[in-house]
Amino acid sequence: SLAWTLKAWCALLVPISPRWADKHNGERRLMLRMEFRTFRQAFIEIPCQIVKGARQVRWRILAWNPWLGLFLRLDAAL
């Protein structure tokens, strides 16, 4: 139950810009309808490299998937 709630809250927190409202609403609907297994593969199991240096922590995303645009918008909103 907690996993489904996490997925739903993430979908509802994704910002929608007026210029791309149709596309962003469609992505939100798809995210709300997706199974948790797909959500986990698209948003949680993202391969990345963590680089620490100069008092900063940087994440380098090592693989691309079609959901990264939505993930980065959600990250910027949080």
Number of C-alpha atoms within 10 A of each C-alpha: 5 7 10 13 10 12 19 17 11 18 21 14 14 22 17 16 11 8 8 9 12 12 12 17 16 11 17 20 13 12 21 18 13 12 12 16 8 11 19 13 12 16 16 10 9 15 12 12 11 11 11 10 8 6 6 7 9 12 11 10 12 9 9 11 10 8 14 15 11 18 17 13 14 16 12 10 10 10
